[in-house]
Amino acid sequence: MYREFYQLREKPFGKTPDPRFLYLSQQHEEALARLRFAVEEREFMVLTGEIGSGKTTLSRALIDSVGPEVKLVLLYNPRLSPTQLLRSLIQSLGGQPRSNRNDLWEELSDLLFELFEAGKQAVLIVDEAQLIPEKATLDELRLITNFQLDDLNLLTLILLGQPELRERLRRPGYRALFQRVGLRYHLGPLNQEETGKYLRHRLRVAGREQELFNPGAVERIYAYSQGLPRLINNLAASALLEGFGREQDQIGPEIVTDIARELELKEE
């Protein structure tokens, strides 16, 4: 529909976390650098940020950047009991989970050591980690980090979550896990200048070099999205569709304001 009208090869503001569209603001660049360092140094890392701040897209960029020597497991649904967690990890690493809990631990240990012997590294990324239902499951993750040689962790653990994960780990009952964290980073929202660069970056990736959102539209998008990439995408995608319907060559603030009203977004 609007792609031909606006000279776009593909949709620039999709909902999937495509790393090709990742805009590396200063914060996102720092977060990605720390994620890569965590993998290189086999550190336990916690990355937090508001809903839609770009954590999942960063994890996909990390996945795309690692070599074949990294065996990476991405856990999308962390609502697991401790035993379910072990079974899921073992299965993802190529094992056949056993029934007895002690056997599960032995099998995981064997798998991690076999990977090490083969010159490979195991990395577990837990997305939406704030949804982990039980303290026991978080304790299980802490115990998993005990798999190590004298000076080398056999499994790298990365937790991605909303700010409540950070607050949860600071509680006294989670002190043992919190003390294991080697790297931490919190993603904040984009500022107005970065919001404009974000829009232009995604449009360039989709095939358009010319400006499409005028300065007033960028200002409105920033005000309604609070600088959160997911909300920026929602507003921009709907604005392109509306602009196409109105046969507008460029998106102005009035279109963004109308779209924000439809999406029930308030200006901050």
Sequence and secondary structure as in RCSB ss.txt:
>XXXX:A:sequence
MYREFYQLREKPFGKTPDPRFLYLSQQHEEALARLRFAVEEREFMVLTGEIGSGKTTLSRALIDSVGPEVKLVLL
YNPRLSPTQLLRSLIQSLGGQPRSNRNDLWEELSDLLFELFEAGKQAVLIVDEAQLIPEKATLDELRLITNFQLD
DLNLLTLILLGQPELRERLRRPGYRALFQRVGLRYHLGPLNQEETGKYLRHRLRVAGREQELFNPGAVERIYAYS
QGLPRLINNLAASALLEGFGREQDQIGPEIVTDIARELELKEE
>XXXX:A:secstr
 HHHHTT SS SS SS  GGG    HHHHHHHHHHHHHHHHT  EEEEE TTSSHHHHHHHHHHHS TTEEEEEE
S     HHHHHHHHHHHTT    SSHHHHHHHHHHHHHHHHHTT EEEEEETTGGG   HHHHHHHHHHTT B S
S BSEEEEEEE HHHHHHHTSGGGHHHHTT  EEEEE    HHHHHHHHHHHHHHTT  S  B HHHHHHHHHHH
TT HHHHHHHHHHHHHHHHHTT SSB HHHHHHHHHHTT    
